[in-house]
């Protein structure tokens, strides 16, 4: 079936009509501009997400701070459209291999997938200019094939049946309740060793969906190879909920990577709540916040304790009525080893550039960022607060590039400020290029390596910021 790719830059929701960035966003196909069914499709995808994932503005589609994909099929023409939100921080045009490499590494950290460097390199060597879905499908099929070459996983499955032959365990509790006309059959329970088990059924269903929605012939080819090996496995519909009931053990742990990717594929492509494809979207503010937490926790663990999304007893349990909506929940609190709060850390995934400002280099996007951090600092009685933003420097591109990076805090003369009452305010950037180059190396939900330079500079900075007021 014919499929058209609609590429939307991440975080384009704030673009203004007639601006250079707005003109860089491709126009929607004419048949979708006034399509009411397409509007309802977008509305269903946005359900429960704040900010929204996608918004139709005039004849264009813009996105919030998400990266991912969804499939829309026109009910009349039956033509398919793959909507892809791609990372925009590297360039204003099409996505780059570096951009997808960063996304895959951050997804591995956040979702605990288990991606290895060769998985990413192999996929991007072929699929670098392909849609994100094809990149995921390529890694899935390759990793699955690598494990299937060592054999298809089999396990003992328990079956219950009523038959005229007796085998396995007789279910006595059922036998005594049977009618006389049913006495000639036995209710039994037995185990059978088979490859047609829930794990392989999940993997095959992900292959089935991939073969329907893959865009490139190369992707379909490798999916077909894996499909042929699992030819004898039953094709049964799988939901994202049923996947959670499958547990890995020492015998099938080698399938962890393809299973995690199968979850992403099925979650994104299964028919759900009348949506043709609910899509799979990565919330980049959440992912960046998690990166900040993991980096600080890894580097500072010997001298400090780092808490993520702390639910403070004083504000949440004992006095919840102090707050109109919900109690305060900072992103991160840095404490002394004795448990005394020292610093509040707030991660902000946003560009700071201001096109219409006289000063185009900014350290804070909105005053609300400062108000929020200052409130946290006072409520928790800590010594200071720290705002952390993403940044990029050449050779990738320039994005918040004037901020002080975590690897060079001693060389920055303008990274620690003060509020009106002397409370310290730190503003730092994390160059996302560190993740691409493995100066900050992530693997399967953890940061496994941080360069000595970043460790030394970050420790010095936190020590200086936590010394108290001016």
C-alpha positions in Angstrom: 0.0 0.0 0.0 1.3 3.5 -0.9 2.5 5.5 2.1 3.6 9.1 2.3 6.0 10.4 5.0 5.0 13.7 6.8 8.1 14.9 8.7 7.5 17.4 11.5 10.3 19.1 13.4 10.2 18.6 17.2 9.2 21.6 19.3 7.8 23.5 16.3 4.6 24.2 18.2 5.9 27.8 19.0 6.7 28.7 15.4 5.0 31.8 14.2 3.5 32.1 10.7 5.7 33.9 8.1 8.8 33.4 10.2 11.8 31.6 8.6 11.3 28.6 10.9 7.6 28.4 9.9 8.4 28.4 6.3 10.8 25.5 6.8 7.9 23.3 8.0 6.5 21.3 5.0 2.9 21.9 4.1 0.4 19.1 4.7 -0.8 17.1 1.7 -3.8 19.1 0.3 -6.2 16.2 0.9 -5.5 16.3 4.7 -5.8 20.1 5.2 -9.6 20.0 5.6 -10.0 16.4 6.4 -12.2 16.1 9.5 -11.2 12.5 10.1 -7.6 13.5 10.2 -8.4 16.2 12.7 -10.1 13.7 15.0 -7.1 11.4 14.6 -4.7 14.2 15.8 -7.1 15.0 18.7 -7.1 11.4 19.8 -3.3 11.2 19.8 -3.1 14.4 21.9 -5.6 13.0 24.5 -4.0 13.1 27.9 -0.8 14.9 26.7 0.2 18.3 27.9 1.7 20.0 26.0 -0.1 18.4 22.9 2.0 16.1 20.7 0.7 17.5 17.3 -1.3 20.6 16.3 -2.7 21.5 12.9 -2.0 25.2 12.2 -3.4 26.3 8.9 -2.0 24.1 6.2 0.9 22.7 8.4 1.4 20.2 11.2 3.6 21.3 14.1 4.7 19.3 17.1 5.4 19.7 20.8 8.6 18.5 22.6 8.2 15.0 21.4 9.9 12.6 19.0 8.2 9.6 17.5 5.8 8.3 14.9 2.1 7.4 14.1 0.3 6.0 11.1 -2.8 7.6 9.6 -4.9 5.8 7.0 -7.4 7.7 5.0 -10.8 5.9 5.2 -11.8 6.8 1.7 -8.6 6.6 -0.4 -7.0 4.0 1.9 -3.7 5.8 1.5 -1.4 5.7 4.5 0.5 8.6 6.0 3.4 8.1 8.4 3.8 11.1 10.7 7.3 11.4 12.0 8.4 14.0 14.6 12.2 14.3 14.3 14.8 15.9 16.5 15.3 19.5 15.4 18.3 20.6 17.5 20.9 19.5 14.9 19.6 21.2 11.8 16.5 22.9 10.6 15.9 20.6 7.6 15.7 16.8 7.5 16.9 14.7 10.5 20.5 13.7 10.7 22.2 10.5 11.8 23.7 12.3 14.7 20.2 13.4 15.7 18.8 9.9 15.6 21.9 8.5 17.4 21.2 10.9 20.3 17.5 10.0 20.4 18.3 6.2 20.5 20.9 6.7 23.2 18.5 8.8 25.3 15.7 6.3 24.7 18.0 3.5 25.9 18.7 5.4 29.1 15.1 6.3 29.8 13.4 3.0 28.8 16.1 0.6 29.8 16.2 -1.0 26.3 19.7 -2.5 26.2 20.9 -1.0 22.9 24.6 -1.5 22.1 26.8 0.7 20.0 26.8 -1.7 17.1 23.0 -1.9 17.1 22.9 1.9 16.5 25.7 2.0 14.0 24.3 -0.9 11.9 20.9 0.6 11.8 21.9 4.2 10.9 24.4 3.0 8.3 21.4 1.7 6.3 18.4 3.7 7.7 20.0 7.1 8.6 17.7 9.0 6.2 14.7 6.7 6.8 11.7 7.4 9.0 12.2 6.7 12.8 9.9 3.7 12.6 12.2 2.1 10.0 15.2 2.7 12.2 13.4 1.0 15.2 12.3 -1.9 12.9 15.8 -2.4 11.5 17.3 -2.6 15.0 14.5 -5.0 16.1 14.8 -7.3 13.2 18.6 -7.4 13.3 18.8 -8.1 17.0 16.1 -10.7 16.7 17.9 -12.5 13.9 21.2 -12.5 15.8 19.4 -14.4 18.6 17.4 -16.7 16.4 20.6 -18.0 14.8 21.4 -19.6 18.2 18.0 -21.2 18.1 14.3 -20.4 18.6 13.4 -20.2 22.3 11.2 -23.0 23.6 9.6 -23.5 27.0 7.2 -25.8 28.9 3.6 -24.4 28.5 0.8 -25.7 30.8 -2.4 -26.8 29.0 -5.8 -27.8 30.3 -8.2 -29.8 28.2 -11.1 -32.2 28.3 -10.5 -35.3 26.1 -11.2 -39.0 26.0 -7.5 -39.9 26.7 -5.9 -39.5 30.1 -2.6 -37.7 30.2 -0.8 -35.5 32.7 -2.6 -34.5 35.9 -6.2 -35.4 36.4 -8.2 -32.4 37.7 -10.2 -34.3 40.4 -12.0 -31.1 41.6 -13.6 -30.9 38.2 -14.2 -34.6 37.8 -16.6 -34.8 40.8 -18.7 -31.9 39.4 -19.3 -33.5 36.0 -22.6 -34.7 34.7 -23.0 -38.4 34.0 -23.1 -37.7 30.3 -19.6 -36.2 30.6 -18.0 -39.1 32.4 -16.4 -40.6 29.3 -14.0 -37.5 29.1 -11.3 -36.5 31.4 -10.3 -33.0 32.6 -6.5 -32.9 32.6 -3.6 -30.5 33.0 -0.3 -31.2 31.3 2.9 -29.5 30.2 4.3 -29.5 26.7 7.7 -28.1 25.5 7.0 -25.8 22.6 8.3 -22.8 20.7 4.8 -21.5 20.3 5.0 -19.6 23.5 4.0 -16.0 24.5 7.5 -14.6 24.0 7.7 -15.8 20.4 4.1 -14.8 19.7 4.9 -11.2 20.8 8.0 -11.1 18.5 6.0 -12.5 15.6 3.2 -10.0 16.0 5.8 -7.2 16.0 7.2 -8.6 12.8 3.7 -8.7 11.4 3.0 -5.0 12.2 6.5 -4.1 10.9 5.9 -5.7 7.5 2.7 -3.8 7.1 4.1 -0.3 7.9 7.8 -0.4 7.0 8.7 2.2 4.4 11.9 0.9 2.9 12.4 -2.3 1.0 15.6 -3.0 3.0 13.6 -2.9 6.2 11.0 -5.3 4.9 13.6 -7.7 3.7 15.2 -8.2 7.0 11.8 -8.4 8.7 10.9 -11.1 6.3 14.0 -13.1 7.1 13.0 -13.2 10.8 9.4 -13.9 9.9 10.4 -17.0 7.9 12.3 -18.4 11.0 9.2 -17.9 13.2 6.9 -19.4 10.5 5.5 -22.1 12.8 4.7 -19.6 15.6 1.0 -18.7 15.9 0.0 -15.2 14.8 -2.2 -13.9 17.5 -3.2 -10.3 18.3 -1.0 -8.8 21.1 -1.8 -5.8 23.2 0.7 -3.7 25.1 -0.9 -4.8 28.3 -0.4 -8.5 27.6 3.3 -7.9 26.9 3.8 -7.0 30.6 2.8 -10.5 31.6 5.9 -12.0 29.9 8.9 -12.3 32.2 12.5 -13.0 31.2 14.6 -15.6 32.8 18.1 -16.9 32.5 17.1 -19.0 29.4 15.5 -16.2 27.4 17.2 -13.1 28.7 19.1 -12.9 25.4 15.8 -11.7 23.8 15.6 -8.7 26.1 16.5 -6.1 23.3 14.1 -7.4 20.7 11.4 -7.8 23.3 11.8 -4.2 24.5 11.7 -3.0 20.9 8.7 -5.1 20.2 6.9 -3.3 23.0 7.6 0.0 21.3 6.4 -1.3 17.9 3.2 -2.8 19.2 2.4 0.1 21.4 2.9 2.5 18.5 1.1 0.5 15.8 -1.7 -1.6 17.4 -5.3 -0.6 16.9 -6.3 1.1 20.2 -9.4 3.0 21.3 -10.6 3.6 17.7 -7.2 5.2 16.8 -5.7 3.6 13.7 -2.3 4.0 15.2 -1.9 5.5 18.6 1.8 6.1 17.8 4.9 5.9 19.9 6.2 9.3 21.2 9.1 10.1 23.4 8.5 12.9 25.8 11.9 14.8 25.5 11.5 17.0 28.6 11.1 13.8 30.7 14.0 12.1 29.0 16.3 15.2 29.5 15.3 15.5 33.1 16.1 11.8 33.6 19.5 12.4 31.9 20.3 15.2 34.3 19.3 13.1 37.3 21.4 10.1 36.2 24.4 12.3 35.4 24.3 14.1 38.8 23.7 10.8 40.7 26.6 9.1 39.0 29.1 11.9 39.5 28.1 13.1 42.9 27.3 9.8 44.7 30.5 9.7 46.8 29.9 13.1 48.3 26.1 13.8 48.0 22.8 12.0 47.8 20.7 12.8 44.8 16.9 12.4 45.0 14.7 12.2 41.9 11.1 13.6 42.0 11.2 13.6 45.8 7.8 13.6 47.7 8.7 15.6 50.7 6.8 14.5 53.8 6.3 18.0 55.3 4.6 19.4 52.2 2.9 16.3 50.8 1.6 14.4 53.8 1.3 16.6 56.8 0.2 19.9 55.2 -1.3 19.2 51.7 -3.8 22.1 52.0 -1.0 24.7 51.9 -1.2 24.5 48.1 -4.1 25.2 45.8 -3.5 22.6 43.1 -0.8 20.1 44.1 2.2 20.0 46.4 5.6 21.1 45.1 7.7 18.4 43.5 11.1 19.6 42.3 12.9 17.6 39.6 15.9 16.8 41.7 17.2 17.5 45.3 20.9 17.3 46.2 21.4 16.4 49.8 24.4 15.9 52.1 25.2 12.4 53.1 23.3 13.0 56.4 20.2 13.8 54.4 20.1 17.6 54.7 18.8 19.2 51.5 21.4 21.5 49.9 20.3 22.3 46.4 17.2 22.2 44.1 17.8 21.2 40.5 15.3 22.0 37.8 15.8 20.6 34.2 14.3 22.7 31.4 14.2 21.2 27.9 13.8 24.4 25.8 15.7 26.7 23.5 16.7 30.1 25.0 17.2 32.0 21.8 15.0 35.0 21.5 14.7 36.3 17.9 12.8 39.5 18.7 14.9 40.4 21.8 17.6 43.1 21.7 19.8 40.6 23.5 19.5 37.3 21.6 21.5 35.3 24.1 19.4 34.5 27.1 20.0 32.5 30.3 16.3 32.0 31.2 13.4 31.7 28.8 10.6 32.8 31.1 10.5 34.6 34.4 8.3 31.7 35.6 11.4 29.5 35.5 13.0 31.7 38.1 9.9 32.1 40.2 9.4 28.3 40.3 13.0 27.6 41.3 13.0 30.3 44.0 9.8 29.0 45.5 11.3 25.5 45.7 14.5 26.9 47.3 12.5 28.8 50.0 10.0 26.0 50.7 12.8 23.4 51.2 15.1 25.9 53.0 18.1 24.9 50.8 21.2 27.0 50.0 20.5 27.6 46.3 19.0 26.4 43.1 20.3 25.2 39.7 18.6 25.5 36.3 19.9 23.0 33.7 19.3 23.3 29.9 20.3 21.3 26.9 22.9 22.8 24.6 25.0 21.9 21.5 28.2 23.2 20.0 29.9 22.6 16.7 30.5 20.3 14.9 26.8 19.4 15.2 25.1 22.8 15.3 24.7 25.7 17.8 21.9 25.4 20.3 22.0 27.4 23.6 25.7 27.3 22.9 26.5 30.3 25.1 25.6 28.5 28.3 28.3 27.1 30.6 28.8 23.4 29.8 29.2 20.9 32.6 32.7 20.1 31.3 34.1 23.6 31.6 32.5 25.3 34.7 35.8 26.6 36.0 36.3 28.6 32.8 32.9 30.2 33.0 32.6 33.6 34.8 28.8 33.9 34.4 27.3 30.6 35.5 26.4 31.5 39.1 24.1 34.4 39.9 22.2 35.6 42.9 18.6 36.4 43.7 17.7 39.7 45.3 18.2 38.3 48.8 21.6 36.7 48.0 20.3 33.2 47.4 22.5 31.5 44.8 21.3 30.6 41.4 23.3 28.4 39.0 22.6 28.1 35.3 24.3 25.2 33.5 24.1 23.5 30.1 24.6 19.9 29.2 26.1 19.6 25.8 24.2 16.7 24.2 27.2 16.0 22.1 28.7 14.4 25.2 26.1 11.6 24.8 26.9 11.2 21.1 30.6 11.0 21.7 30.2 8.8 24.8 31.8 11.4 27.1 28.6 10.6 28.9 28.1 6.9 28.1 24.7 5.4 28.6 23.5 1.8 28.5 20.3 0.1 29.5 19.0 2.7 31.9 22.3 3.7 33.4 25.2 6.1 32.8 28.1 3.7 32.8 30.9 6.1 32.1 31.5 9.9 32.5 34.7 11.5 31.3 37.1 12.7 34.1 36.8 16.2 32.9 33.1 16.3 33.4 33.3 14.6 36.8 35.9 17.1 38.1 34.2 20.2 36.8 30.7 19.2 38.0 31.9 18.3 41.5 33.7 21.6 41.8 30.6 23.5 40.6 28.2 21.8 43.0 30.6 22.3 45.9 30.8 26.0 45.1 27.0 26.4 44.6 26.1 24.5 47.8 28.3 26.7 50.1 25.3 28.9 50.9 24.3 32.5 50.2 26.5 35.3 49.2 
